[in-house]
Amino acid sequence: MSDENRKERDIMMVMRKVLANIIKDTTPEFKTMKHPLSANTIEDIRQCLRLIAAREQELAKEAGEASSRPYFTDEKPRAEVIPISKIGGLDKKEPEE
């Protein structure tokens, strides 16, 4: 990855983090409270985050990195390893005639 692309990725990451912190800091504690940001500003922030995500994907693709998605640490993995001994039908005895 070139120095220019690395610098651009760093800028994108910082911008995304700053916008996320602004969202956290300005989001009201209760849904009944009025949001301090206008609807237009909220939509502009969403557009910025979409553009940042799209550019980060482009840069990752140019660098040949695999596409990665965020996940929660307590999220159950999509694939589950099951021991062969637990597979049904292997423990059964042959039917008696």
N, C-alpha and C positions, 0 to 999 in steps of 0.2 A: 504494500500500500504506500502510495506516495505521501510525502510530508504534507502536501496541500490537502489531500483527502483526509488524512488523520486530523489535521487542524479543523477541517469542516465538520468532521464527526464529533470532535470535542465541543465545538460551538453548538451543534444541534443538541447534544446531550445536556449541556448547561442550559440552553434555552428551554428545553422540555422540563427540566427540573425546576427552573424558576417559575414557569407557568403553572406547574403542578403545585408549587408552594403557594402561589397567589390564590389558586383555587381553594387549597386547604385553609388558608388564613381568612378568606372572605366568605366561605360557606357558613351560613347561620347554623347554630347548634340544633335548632328545632325547625322542622319544615313549615311551621306556622309563621315563622319570622320572615320578614321581607329581605330578599337578597340585596346587598349593598351595590352590586354591579347591575347595570342595565341589561336588558335582554340582548341588545345589539353587541355590547361588550362581551357577554358570555358566548354569543355565536362567533364573534371574531376570535376569541381564545380557542374555541373548538376548531375553527378553520386553521389557525396557526399550528395546533397540535397535529391535525391531519397532514398538513404540509411537511412538518418536521418528520413525522413517521414515514411519509412517502419518500422523503429524501434520504432518511436513514436506511430504508430498504434498498434504494438505488445504490447507495455507497457500499452497503454490504454485498450486494450482488456484483458490483464492479470488483470488489476485493475477493470475490469467490467464496465468501462465507455462507454457511448454511443459514437458512431462514430460521430464526428462533422466536418463540412466542413466550411471553411472560407466564408464570404459573405460580400458584400458591403452594407454600411448603406443605400444607396439610391436604392438598388436593390428591385424590386417589389417581394413580397412574392409569392410563388407558389399557395397558397390557398388564395382565397379572400372571405371574409364574405359578403354575400348579404342579406339584410333584407328581411323578408318574404313579406313585403308590396311591394317590388320592383319586385317580381316574376310575370312574365306575366300571364295573364289569371285570376288572382284572383279578379281584379277590374272590370272586364267586367260584364255587366248585362246579364241576360238570354235572348236569342233571342225571339222576339215576333212572335207569329204565325199568 
